[in-house]
Amino acid sequence: MKNAIILVCLLLLGFLLGMPSPALAFKVPIHEQITREVLADFQVVAGGQQTLKFTDYAIDQIVKANKDTDDLPNQFNSEKHFDGEDFLGGSKRVMDLKERVISKVTSDSPQATSARNDLGTALHTIQDFYAHSNWVELGHSSPNINTKIGREIFSGADTKTLTCPTDPAILGGEGLKQLTSGYFIIDLESRICGVPQGKCRHGAPLVCPDGLNKDDDSRPGFLTARTLAVNASRDYLDQIFSDSRIAGNVNVIKLLMRINTN
Ligand SMILES: [Zn+2]
């Protein structure tokens, strides 16, 4: 707890000094840009020739839910950001959220606002997969997203596999072959840059900037990760809108996009 308090103080100090927080995510403006870009472009043709698009209100709400996923308490939840090799947790989360979005808007008592919040936070986790894992270093670039996301639960390197064997900021050995992501340890004595033996770190501004993260344009691989995050966000929307319960159902589509509904 003491070290958690120390980290919280560091985070607050960072905010006060106007510096980026050691967010476990694409920097918040990047998440917002990606999400707005994808939602504004997305359209569905249904009910004959009707082209349906998310309204600005819906987009604002989904973007907010995405951003809120980086609020302080949420930052320490590895499954929300695909941190610490929590691929099981992250992949299950986005599958569960997809089901929740669909069931909430197709229910007899629809909960469209709640569905859009679920969609926003799911998109955050999907985008973070590309910012925090070694998917890019494994040789993937656009359009080669991880098509398991949203469709199945998957895992990465196991706890015994050394992914950064010589330096926690440098992938090596199995880390160049198996899926891994960076750790952000906060419960060791003053070691927010520490990692389990042979594992990789996320990296944190000011204290240990090097690591696997591709959270902003100062990081190697950022542009590739960003492009993949855009592609993957679109793919997740496609998964939702092509579901048999939603596809062709104009009323449900309008509800989720908040077109002429309350
Ligand atoms: Zn995040």
Boltz pocket constraint, residues with backbone or C-beta under 6 A from the ligand:
constraints:
  - pocket:
      binder: B
      contacts: [[A, 24], [A, 25], [A, 26], [A, 69], [A, 70], [A, 80], [A, 81], [A, 124], [A, 128]]
      max_distance: 6.0
